[in-house]
């Protein structure tokens, strides 16, 4: 069974991914220079090639990703809610049965 991460762990992983993406974006100028290109001119050419259709496709893919994430969040919330209802909100070990009074 897959391990379940706490919200704090999920947030830490997300922050790490964001930081990694930012580092890679920051390195694009170096990549252009290593290829013998002027970074500013390369950006201008790429921006000119970006049509409304390409932008619409990227936006649609982004919205699909957001919808998939929202579905996953809702499924996990339902799963956790079901688990809590099944265990009566107790820990995984549950509570002890009441003792018989003699």
Backbone bond lengths (Angstrom), bond angles and torsions (degrees), N, CA, C in turn:
res aa  C-N    CA-C-N  psi(-1)  N-CA   C-N-CA  omega(-1)  CA-C   N-CA-C  phi
1 X - - - 1.446 - - 1.524 108.78 -
2 X 1.281 116.93 141.72 1.465 121.60 -178.32 1.519 110.05 -68.91
3 X 1.325 114.98 143.80 1.458 118.26 178.39 1.515 109.07 -73.94
4 X 1.305 115.86 147.12 1.461 120.70 -179.87 1.508 108.31 -103.11
5 X 1.301 115.29 127.76 1.453 120.91 -179.75 1.513 109.84 -89.99
6 X 1.315 114.94 147.97 1.456 119.93 175.09 1.523 108.27 -75.74
7 X 1.329 117.18 160.50 1.470 118.96 177.46 1.528 112.49 -56.11
8 X 1.325 117.33 -37.04 1.469 120.09 178.90 1.529 111.16 -64.51
9 X 1.340 116.76 -39.92 1.462 120.14 178.23 1.527 110.83 -66.31
10 X 1.327 116.44 -40.23 1.465 120.54 178.27 1.518 110.17 -63.07
11 X 1.327 116.94 -43.38 1.468 120.68 179.02 1.527 110.64 -63.78
12 X 1.331 117.40 -40.63 1.466 120.67 179.22 1.531 110.45 -63.83
13 X 1.334 116.94 -41.74 1.462 120.36 177.79 1.522 110.73 -63.59
14 X 1.332 116.43 -41.88 1.469 120.18 179.09 1.528 110.60 -63.36
15 X 1.325 117.23 -42.47 1.465 120.79 178.87 1.525 110.93 -63.16
16 X 1.337 116.43 -39.60 1.465 120.06 177.63 1.527 111.22 -63.17
17 X 1.337 116.81 -41.57 1.462 120.17 178.49 1.522 111.49 -65.74
18 X 1.319 116.90 -39.65 1.465 120.86 178.01 1.525 109.95 -63.72
19 X 1.329 116.49 -44.26 1.468 120.55 179.38 1.530 110.65 -63.11
20 X 1.325 116.73 -40.76 1.467 120.43 178.53 1.526 110.52 -63.77
21 X 1.320 117.34 -44.37 1.470 120.65 178.86 1.523 110.76 -62.12
22 X 1.334 116.76 -40.22 1.466 120.05 179.52 1.523 111.00 -65.28
23 X 1.348 117.08 -41.29 1.466 120.33 177.30 1.529 110.74 -60.65
24 X 1.323 116.09 -42.36 1.461 119.68 -179.82 1.524 111.34 -67.01
25 X 1.325 117.06 -38.42 1.464 119.77 175.97 1.523 110.99 -64.16
26 X 1.331 115.92 -39.39 1.462 120.22 179.21 1.530 111.78 -64.95
27 X 1.316 117.35 -25.28 1.462 121.53 -178.20 1.526 113.28 -86.61
28 X 1.338 118.43 -4.19 1.467 119.53 -176.32 1.519 112.30 -63.33
29 X 1.333 117.62 -36.36 1.467 119.22 177.92 1.525 110.70 -60.35
30 X 1.331 117.07 -40.42 1.466 120.69 178.26 1.529 110.79 -64.17
31 X 1.323 116.70 -38.96 1.467 120.41 178.74 1.524 109.78 -62.85
32 X 1.328 116.69 -45.97 1.472 120.01 178.63 1.532 110.54 -59.99
33 X 1.327 116.86 -45.08 1.470 120.39 -178.82 1.528 111.50 -63.04
34 X 1.348 117.14 -41.34 1.467 120.49 178.96 1.529 111.25 -62.24
35 X 1.324 116.54 -28.01 1.462 121.05 178.37 1.530 112.10 -87.57
36 X 1.337 116.15 1.55 1.452 120.58 178.33 1.521 113.69 81.82
37 X 1.332 116.71 22.69 1.465 121.17 -178.49 1.520 110.91 -108.88
38 X 1.312 115.43 151.21 1.458 121.57 172.67 1.533 106.78 -82.71
39 X 1.344 118.70 118.75 1.464 120.86 -176.44 1.534 113.87 -55.04
40 X 1.327 117.25 -40.45 1.462 120.32 -178.62 1.530 110.82 -65.30
41 X 1.325 116.71 -44.80 1.468 120.54 179.38 1.530 110.85 -66.08
42 X 1.321 117.07 -38.56 1.464 120.61 178.91 1.525 110.28 -62.02
43 X 1.327 116.73 -42.54 1.472 120.12 177.86 1.524 111.25 -63.15
44 X 1.331 116.61 -40.12 1.464 120.27 179.63 1.529 111.06 -63.37
45 X 1.324 116.83 -42.69 1.465 120.74 179.36 1.525 110.23 -64.92
46 X 1.325 116.51 -45.92 1.463 119.80 -179.75 1.525 111.40 -62.95
47 X 1.325 116.58 -39.08 1.457 120.21 179.22 1.527 110.63 -66.76
48 X 1.323 117.41 -37.83 1.466 120.95 178.91 1.528 110.89 -66.96
49 X 1.327 117.06 -31.37 1.465 120.69 -179.82 1.522 112.22 -79.32
50 X 1.301 117.28 -16.48 1.456 121.48 -179.22 1.526 109.07 -77.48
51 X 1.321 115.51 105.41 1.459 120.55 -178.70 1.520 110.32 -90.93
52 X 1.313 115.22 172.19 1.467 120.25 177.58 1.523 110.39 -62.87
53 X 1.333 117.27 -34.26 1.457 120.99 179.53 1.526 111.00 -65.65
54 X 1.326 116.49 -44.06 1.466 120.87 178.00 1.524 109.76 -62.34
55 X 1.315 116.10 -42.45 1.465 120.44 178.99 1.531 110.45 -63.28
56 X 1.322 117.48 -42.18 1.467 121.08 179.51 1.526 110.90 -64.11
57 X 1.334 117.29 -39.92 1.462 120.60 177.95 1.524 111.10 -64.56
58 X 1.315 116.29 -42.82 1.468 120.24 178.93 1.520 110.40 -64.32
59 X 1.329 117.22 -41.59 1.467 121.04 179.41 1.528 110.50 -64.65
60 X 1.338 117.46 -40.65 1.464 121.04 178.77 1.527 110.71 -64.10
61 X 1.326 117.17 -42.76 1.466 120.56 178.09 1.522 110.79 -63.60
62 X 1.323 116.42 -39.25 1.466 121.20 177.94 1.526 110.43 -62.97
63 X 1.329 117.40 -45.00 1.464 121.21 179.83 1.531 111.05 -64.63
64 X 1.338 117.34 -37.62 1.464 120.58 176.21 1.526 110.72 -62.28
65 X 1.327 116.56 -42.43 1.464 120.51 177.91 1.520 111.08 -62.27
66 X 1.331 116.67 -43.72 1.463 119.93 178.70 1.526 111.21 -61.95
67 X 1.329 116.99 -41.62 1.464 120.78 179.14 1.528 110.47 -64.15
68 X 1.331 117.29 -40.67 1.465 120.83 178.65 1.523 110.78 -64.35
69 X 1.307 116.92 -40.74 1.468 120.73 177.87 1.518 110.11 -63.62
70 X 1.326 116.87 -43.82 1.466 120.69 179.83 1.526 110.56 -61.97
71 X 1.336 117.49 -41.28 1.467 120.63 177.51 1.524 110.62 -61.77
72 X 1.331 116.84 -44.21 1.463 120.24 179.88 1.522 111.24 -62.16
73 X 1.322 116.80 -40.78 1.463 120.81 179.22 1.521 109.86 -63.84
74 X 1.331 117.27 -44.51 1.461 120.62 179.91 1.523 111.41 -65.17
75 X 1.341 117.31 -40.23 1.459 120.61 177.93 1.524 111.21 -63.21
76 X 1.316 116.91 -43.14 1.466 120.34 179.63 1.521 110.71 -66.20
77 X 1.341 117.36 -39.67 1.464 120.37 177.90 1.524 110.30 -63.30
78 X 1.334 117.42 -41.45 1.463 120.69 178.10 1.523 110.49 -64.86
79 X 1.324 116.55 -41.49 1.464 121.07 178.87 1.529 110.80 -61.73
80 X 1.325 116.38 -45.62 1.462 120.12 179.24 1.518 111.03 -65.62
81 X 1.327 117.04 -39.07 1.462 121.18 178.36 1.522 110.17 -63.30
82 X 1.331 116.72 -43.21 1.455 121.14 178.80 1.521 110.59 -63.42
83 X 1.332 117.08 -44.46 1.462 120.85 178.95 1.520 111.08 -61.35
84 X 1.338 116.99 -41.23 1.461 120.73 -179.89 1.524 110.49 -66.88
85 X 1.334 117.76 -39.40 1.464 120.87 179.37 1.520 110.49 -67.95
86 X 1.326 116.84 -38.56 1.459 121.21 -178.71 1.524 111.18 -67.15
87 X 1.312 117.49 -38.56 1.459 120.50 -178.25 1.518 111.74 -92.16
88 X 1.315 117.04 0.72 1.460 119.86 -179.73 1.509 112.16 69.81
89 X 1.320 116.85 24.57 1.457 120.71 179.61 1.516 112.67 77.80
90 X 1.329 117.42 3.89 1.457 121.26 -179.81 1.515 109.91 -83.35
91 X 1.303 115.61 169.74 1.458 120.40 175.99 1.521 109.07 -68.84
92 X 1.313 116.49 173.24 1.458 121.18 -176.72 1.526 111.99 -57.35
93 X 1.321 117.85 -29.91 1.453 121.34 179.71 1.516 112.78 -75.35
94 X 1.315 117.90 -20.48 1.456 121.64 -179.58 1.516 111.53 75.59
95 X 1.298 115.14 179.91 1.467 119.18 179.34 1.519 109.38 -100.43
96 X 1.304 115.12 161.14 1.453 120.13 179.33 1.520 109.49 -79.32
97 X 1.328 117.10 148.18 1.468 119.21 177.53 1.526 109.88 -68.21
98 X 1.325 117.17 154.18 1.469 119.03 -179.90 1.533 110.62 -64.42
99 X 1.322 115.21 146.87 1.460 120.67 179.87 1.519 109.60 -81.08
100 X 1.310 115.04 144.24 1.466 119.86 176.28 1.516 108.70 -74.89
101 X 1.305 115.51 133.80 1.466 119.97 178.33 1.522 108.58 -88.55
102 X 1.321 116.81 131.27 1.461 121.44 -178.77 1.500 109.76 -106.23
